[in-house]
Each structure stands twice: as C-alpha cells, then as structure tokens.
Amino acid sequence: MKSTGRSTTTPTSQELEDACQVLGVSYDPVRAPASAADILDAVRQRQKCQHCTRVREQAAECVCVGIDYCDGTYVLTARQCPKGRAYLQQRRIDRLTYQSGVGRRFQNRTFETFRRTPGTEAAYQACWSFCRRYQPHRRGLRIYGRYGCGKTHLAAAIVNTMTSKGVPAMFVVTPDLLQSIRRGYDNPDAARTAQAIVDSARTIDILVLDDLGSEKPSDWVREQLFVLINARYEAELPTIITSNYSTADLVDRLGQRIVSRLIEMTTAITMTAPDYRMQ
C-alpha cells in the first residue's frame, strides 16, 4: 500500500506516545522524536489497513507496514496482510482436504439452506451465534443428535461461514481422517498427506470433527484422537464436535481423558429432529 505522505508538523510527545501505543511498540521519549516520521507513517498505514476492503487473492498481494523497536532503534517493517495470510492458509487446507476426500461433500452446506424445525432451532441459533460472535480461544460446540437431524449441515455451515469471513477453518469427518492415517502406514504419499492434514487440524483456527465416536473403539483410535484433541485443548482453539452418541456413551467409547477435555472445550447442544433423509 502506498503512503499518503508525511506530515511536516512536529508531533508532540503525547502524540508520539499515543502512536506507539496504537502500533504496540514501546515509547522511548529520547529515540522516538528522531523516528517520528516513520512512526506516524506506520500509524497511517495501520489505519488504511483497518479500512481496506480487499479480500482473498487481492488481500494476498497486500503488505501491511508497521514498526518495531529493537535495541533503541525504531525500524519500519513490512508483513503480509493478515487477511491475505488467512486466505493462503485456507487455500492450502482446502487443497489438502480435497486431495484426501475428507469433508469434500460438505462444502456447499450453509445456514440459508438448513431446514429449521422446532427440534433444530436451538442448535441453529447456537451455531449462528458462534459465527456472529466469534472470538479466538472461545469455547466450541458439541452437537448431539440422532442420524439425519442436521448436525453435519450446521457444522459445515460454520466452516463455510467463517472461511468466507477470512477465518481459517477445517471440516474433518473423523472416521475418514482415521482411515487416511491408516492408509499412510503402507503408502508414503498417503502418509505425507495424512500427516499434513493432522498437523493442520491441530493448529487451524476452527476445526470440525464430524461423526466423533462412530469409529470402532480401540487403543489406537483413542490415542490418535487424544493427541489431536489435547493439542487443541492446550492451545484453547475452538473445536466443533458432532456425534450420534451422548456424553456418557462417548466416555464408554473414547475414554474419560478425551471426553473430559471435550466437556471443558465445548458447549453441549442436543438436536431432537427426526431423520430428514427418511422423510
């Protein structure tokens, strides 16, 4: 982004201190006046970035100007636009999930196309509120209900809504993910893809684990899921869970150490609608 030009007016000490606060750098009353032009330029660029309407590919080409204070010196910096960085990260996630087939069939599920009924309205509102009031490190959701009640649709709608806002999100069908990991034991290419998906799932801003608990319980399954869920638990990253199993049933299938973390990480929602596929 091009500069709007530098002011010829000498800023006051208070103005420089306020500017440093906006930029998140230390204010040095001795050094700051000598770098006043750079500091104020960085503030102007920050304001332009805050009002920038570029998204997706356009944002990926943007550079955000800032300033660092190191060893008594203020230095202008240039970093990739956060919206552009999120877009490139999401594109990588989409490519990985498409290659593996994980979550591919849910890319077109939205809140607008969800069938709302009295038995699904509370879940719909909770999922929509999650998107509308999203903050990093907030609690996720644990959606429970019988087959075909719309759990997966709502979870996919969260992912599609948040990615459209520039927040990286990932939709994973849990049994498919585990199958991808198994395939990697005998196939180096599959192993690399599976590991990349797992690594992304551990750190992505929002993760959906769909159909948790439906896989056949085993020590191997529990260990794979624990490593993934515990990584997100430790990092306080929002996770959306869908399952046909109640909390008590999940304890029987997955174990206490996994489910206790899920209880702390998520807010429980129950859907009572009948299977719409059978109607």
GIHU-V925671 format. One record per helix or strand. SS is the DSSP state (h for helix, s for strand). FROM is the first residue (numbers start at 1). TO is the last residue. If there is no record, write none. Layout:
ss=SS from=FROM to=TO
ss=SS from=FROM to=TO
//
This chain:
ss=h from=13 to=23
ss=h from=32 to=50
ss=h from=56 to=60
ss=s from=63 to=70
ss=s from=73 to=80
ss=h from=82 to=100
ss=h from=104 to=106
ss=h from=121 to=132
ss=s from=140 to=145
ss=h from=151 to=164
ss=s from=169 to=173
ss=h from=174 to=183
ss=h from=188 to=203
ss=s from=206 to=210
ss=h from=219 to=235
ss=s from=238 to=243
ss=h from=247 to=254
ss=h from=256 to=265
ss=s from=266 to=271
ss=h from=276 to=278
//
